């Protein structure tokens, strides 16, 4: 009995030491924001040792790692191009569209803070249905003649994922330069054997942040959430759709899948391609120069202004979040938001509340069902804060709402992979298109208003009638929201 108590004491001491060392690392080495630090300390206190293991896989800070490295020539080219564009805009040498002139401060922010070049020769096509999306994508791949670059967070090993891989195999066999990039976690249903024929046909593939051991991934918390495709350097896709049967509404659990994707012609396709190649170089190790993209003449597509803004945990800037905040604080008429996950940090939440309290028509649309339970209940908690400040919240009842969209004043909108949550702001690698065009923004507003017909409104009265059990789930979820 004495030996048993002695062993228990030693084990307890070891647990305390592990927790203490982990806590010191969280507080002094990782330098997280205070709320995230407190959340992790709470986890360590509630589940000793196991909490430390969770932190090992989910809590490490990779912002000090230099990813997506540019060569000296590439870095010089990017800085020079942005500097010259900013100077031309300041000196009146750039022919702004009306919308771009109104939102020139946000364009400048995305240039200087987000490193995003501005192009004004684009034509966007808005896609809101998964069947239309996959049909368009496969058709464009079928018609490719020189290159196909494909990057998704999730590719399922079902008939839809297989159809994409077969289409890529066919183009590679025809001599088209094919690159296929999928996140190591989101693409976990895709195995090497599934891509053998693609490689045999001359295509290339890579997995982002792929662990050396399939089941041991110390970068598990940092996912490449981008959904990008470029074809022949003239067609570009960016948005929220992944590849799988549920995104076509073929999974009973979710029913109809409502998402938003953009298909572009124009100069912004080079920027989408550049973002893809940076991700590709990091994942594959292939030393492919970005000049292959940047020096190619753009296929002029129209008159729409676009900036492709990307962000990720390798940087502490949170570029897309800063763009969202600028849209919110600049808007004078309305702000419409669609997001499957609404877990904002304090700065975004206060910006939205302030806009609503200032008379701006702030509307938020969220799904009626969860695909991540903790995030779902945290979303309802934060949505209620917005309602209390005068904003309006609509719950999409037709199926699952996965669209990541914000529209301001019927003049500008942002669409891409970034949700309105802390994960997208600081933990995931994301990419969004910021689009400056009243005609296209009004199309998005009309789509939003049509979606409202499939919603019920979350009023203050309805929210306050929730059960005690739901209140408990919301409280726990909100407490842990910095870890979601």
N, C-alpha and C positions, 0 to 999 in steps of 0.2 A: 504493500500500500504506500509506504514511504517513497519507494522508487517511482511508483506511478505519479505521485504528486510532484516529485522532483522533475520527472520528464515533462509533466504538464507545465511546470514553472519555466523550464528551459524553452519549451515551445512558445509559451506566452511572451517570453523575453525576446525571442527571435521575431515574433510577429510585431512587437512594439518597435523593435529596431528597424524592421523593413518599412513600417508605416512612417516612422520618424524620418528616415532617410528620404523616402518618397515625398513627404510633406516639405522637407527642406528644399528638395529639387523644384517642387511646384512653386514655392514662395520666392526663392532666391535665384534660381537658375533660369527657369522658363519665362519668368516675368509676364505672366498672363494678366488679363484684366482682373480687378478685384472680385467681381461676381463669379467668374470662372474659377478663380482660386478657391473661393469659399465653397463652391459647389463640389470641387474635387476633394477638399478637406472633409466635407460632409460625407462623401462616399467612403473615404478612408476610415472615418469614424464608425460608420454603420456596418461596413463589411471589410474588416481588416484583412490584409494580405490579398484577398481577392480584389479589393479595390486597387491595390498596387499593381496587380496583374492587368486589370482593366486600363489603368493609367499607362502602362507600358505599351499597350496596343492602341489606345485611343487618345492619349493626352499629350504626346510629345509635340514639341514646337519645332517645325521645320523651317521657320521663317529665316533662319540664318544660313540655310543651304542655298547655294547659287545654282538654280536650275535654268533651263532654257538659255544657255550662254550664247551671246553674240560674239562674233569675231570683231577685231578692232575695226575692220573696214565696214562691217555691217552696222556696228554701233555708231560709227561716224556718219554713215548714210542716213540712219534713222533720225539721229539728232539734227542733222543738217536739214533734212526734209521737213521735220516738224518746226524747226526754228524759222525756216524761210516761209512756211505757210502762215505761222502766227504773225510774222512781220508783215506779210502781204495783206493779211486781214486787218491788222492795225492801221496800215497805211492806205486802206481803201482800194487796194489793187485786186482784191478778190471779189468776184461777182456773186455776192450772196443772193440766195432766194429770199423771199419775204419771211418765211418761217425761220430760216437760218439766221437772218438778221435779228429777229426778235429773241432768238435763243442763242445768240452769239457768245454770251457769257458761259453757257454750258458747253458749247463747242470748245471754247478756250480751256475750260476746266479739264475736259477729256483729253485735250491735246497736251497740256502741260503737266497734269497730274496722272492721267491714265495712259499717256503715250499713244493716243489714238489719232491717226491721220483722218482728215475729213475729206470725203469725196462727194461730188454733187452731180454725178452722171449715171445714177442707178435707176433701175426699175424693179420694184419688189412685187412679188406675188404672195398673197396671204393664203395659207393652207390651215384649215381648222379641223379637218377630218382625217383620221388615220388611214383609211382606205385610199383617199385622194393622195395622201402623202406618199405611201409606199408605191402606188401606181406611177406617180410622177418621178420618184427617185429611180425606180427600176427602168423606166423609159429613158431617162437621161443617161443612165449608165449604159444601156443598150446602144445608145447613139454616140457614145464617147469614141474619139479617134486618137487621142494622144495620152491623156492621163485621167485617173480616177483616184481621188484621195478621200477616204472615208474614216470618220472618227465618231464613235458613240460611247456613251457611258454603259448602256445595257444592250447587249445582243443576246437574245434567247436562243436556245438550241431547239427551236420549234420550226414549223413550216415556214414562218416568215423570216427567221434568221437564216435558215437554209437557203431560201430563195435569194436573199442578198448575197450570200457566199457563192452560190452557183453563178449568179450574174457576174460577180467579180472574177471567178475562175474563167468564164467564157471570154471576158475582155482581155484578161492576162494572156490567154492562149492565142488571141488575135494580135498580140504584140503591144497592147496598150500598157502604159506604165501604171500599175495598180499598187496602192498602199492601203492597208487595212489596219486601223488602230482601235483597240477596245480596252476599256479599263479592266484591270485584273480582277476586281471584285464584281463589277457589273457584268463582265463577260465570263463569269465562272462556269457557265454552262457550255462554253466553247472550249474544246480540248485541242491539243496539237493534232490529233488524228483527223479532226474536222477540217483542218486547214492544210492537210498534206497535198491535196490536189491543187489548191490555190498556189502553193509554193512550187509544185511540180510544173505548173503552167507558166511560171515566171513571175507570179505576184509576190508581194512582200506583206508580212504581217508582224505586229508587235503588240504586247500587252503593257499598259501603263502601270508603273510601280509594281511590276511583277515580283513576288517574293521568290527567293531561292528555294524555299520549301513551301509548297502550295498551301498548306494549312497554317503556316506561321508567317504572318505579315505584320511587321512592326510599323508599317505605314497604313494600316487598315483604315484609319480615320481620315485620310487625305485622298480623296477620290477625284479622278478626272471626270467631271460631270458634263463636259462639253458635248454638243451634238453638231458636228460640222461635216460638210461634204463639199468638195469642189470637183468640177468636171471640165477637163480641157482648159482650165484657167479662165473659163468664161461664164460658168454657172456656179452659183454658191448657195448652200443651204445652211441655215442656222435657226435654232429654236428649241422646242421642248420634247419632240417625239423621240423615243428610242425605237429599237427594233424587236418586235415580239408580238404575239397574237393578242395580248391584252390592249395594245395600243391601236388595234383595229377594232376593238369592241368585241372580241371573240372569247372573252373570259367572263363567266357568269358572276364571279366575285365582284367585278367592277362595273359590268354592264357597258353602256356607251362611254367611250373615252374621249373627253373634250380637251384638246391641246391646241397649241398654236406654233406654226413653223413659218419661216420666210424663205422664199426662193428668189435669188437675186441674179440680175445681169448688171454689169457695170464695174466701176473701179473698186468697189468694196470687196469684190470677189478676190482681188489680190491680197487684201488684208485678212480675209478668211483663210486663204491658202497659206499666208505667212504664219498665221496662228497654228494651223495644222502642222506645218513643217517644223516649227519650234517644238511642238509636242512630240512629233515623230522622231526628231533627233534625240530628244531626251529618252524616249522609250526604246528605240531601236539601236541607237549608237551609230546610225548611218550619217556620215559627214556630208550632207547634201547642202550646198550653198543656197541661202535665201535669195540671192541675186537672181536665181532662176525664175523667181516669182516677181520680185519688185521691179526688175528692168523690162519685164514683158509689157507691151502696150495693152492698156485696158480695153475691153470690149464695151464701148459706150452703150449704155442701156436706157438712158432717160435723163430726168432732171431732179431726182430725189436725192436729198442729202443724207449721208449715212456715216456713222463712226462705229467701228467694231472695237468694243472695249472688253478686255479680259482681266481677270483677277485670279488670285490663288493664294494659298498659305505660304508660298515662298516669299511673299511680300507682305508687309504690314500696312500697306496703303488702303486696301479694300476699295479698289477703283470703281467697281460697279455700284457698290453701296453709296459712294460719294456722288455718282451720277444720279442715282435715285433721289438722294436728298436734295440735290440741286433742282431736279424736276419738281419735287414737292414744294420747296420753299419759293420757287419762282412762279408757280401756277397762280393764276388770279381767278379762274373760272371754275375748273373742275379737275379732279384727279381720280381716275378709274384704275383699279388694281385687280388683277386675277392672279391667284397663287394657291397652290395646294397646301402650302405650309406658311403660316403667318406667325413667326416667332422672332419679332424684331428686337434689336437692341434698344437701349433707352433713347439714343439720338434719333433713330428712325421713328420710333413711336411718338416721341415728343414733337417731331416735325409734322407728322400726320395729324396729331391732336391740335397743334397750333394752327394748321391750315384749316381744319374743320371749324375751329373756334373763331377763325377770321372770316368765315363766310364762304370758303371754298367748298364746293360740292364734292366731298370725299366719299367714294364708294369702294367697298372691298367685297370681292367674291371669293368664296372658299368652298371646298367640297363638302358633301353631306356624309361622307363615309371615310374612314381612316385606311391608309395603307401602312402608316406607322402610328401605333396607338398613343404613345407618349406625346408625339408631335401634334396629333389630332386634338388632344385635350388642352395642350398648351396654346394651340391656335385659337380655340374658343375663348380661353381666358383673355388673351391679348385682344381679340376681336371685340370682346365686351368693353374693354377700356376705350376702344375707338368709338363705340356706340355711345358711351357715357359722355364723350366729348363732342358729340354732334355729328359724327360720321355715320354712314349707313353700311350695314353688312348684309350681304345676300348669300344664301346657302344653296349651292347648285344641286338640284334633286334628280336630274335626268340620268346621271351616272357619276363617273369620277372626273373632277376638274383638275387637270394637270398643267394648264396654261400658265406661263410666266410672262405677264404683260402689265405694263403701266402706260397710261395715256394721260397727257396733260393739255388742257385748254383746246383740244381738237386740233393741235398743231404739231405735236411731237409725241413719239411713243418709243418705248424700249421693249424689246422682245428677245428672248434667248433662253439660256439654261438656268439662269440665276433665280432662285426662289426668294421670297421675302422672309428669310430666316438667317440665323447666325451661322449656320453651316455653310450656306451659299456665300455669305459675306466674308468668311474668314477661313473655312476649312476645305471647301471644294475648289477645284480649278473650274472656272466658269467663263463663258463668253456670251455677250449680248450685243445686239445691234441697236444703236440709238438712231432713230429715223426722224428726219425733219421734213415733213411734207403734210400740209393740211388735208389734201385729198385722201392720202393714205391713212392719216390719223382719224379722219372722220369715218372711213370704212371700219377701222377698229372700234370706234365708238358705237357704230351701228351694230357690229357683231356683239359687243358687250351688252348693249341694250336688248338685243334679241335673246341673249343668254339669260337675261334677267327674267324673261317669261318662263324659264324653267327653274326658277328659284323661289324660295320663301325668305322673307326678311327676318333677320335675327333682331328683334326689338328688345328694348330694355325689359319689358314685361315678360316676354317669352324667356329671356335669359334668367331672370330672377326666379322663374318657376321650376328651375332644374332641381333634381333630387340631391339629397345630402351625399349620396355615393358619387355622383358626378362632381360635386364640389370638391370632394376629397381627391378624386383623380386629377382634377384641374390643379389643385394646390401642389400635389407631388410633381406633376409634369412641369409646372411653372418653376418650381424650386430647382429642378434639374435641367431647365431649358438651356443653360449655357453649355451643357454637355451633349445636347441632342444633335 
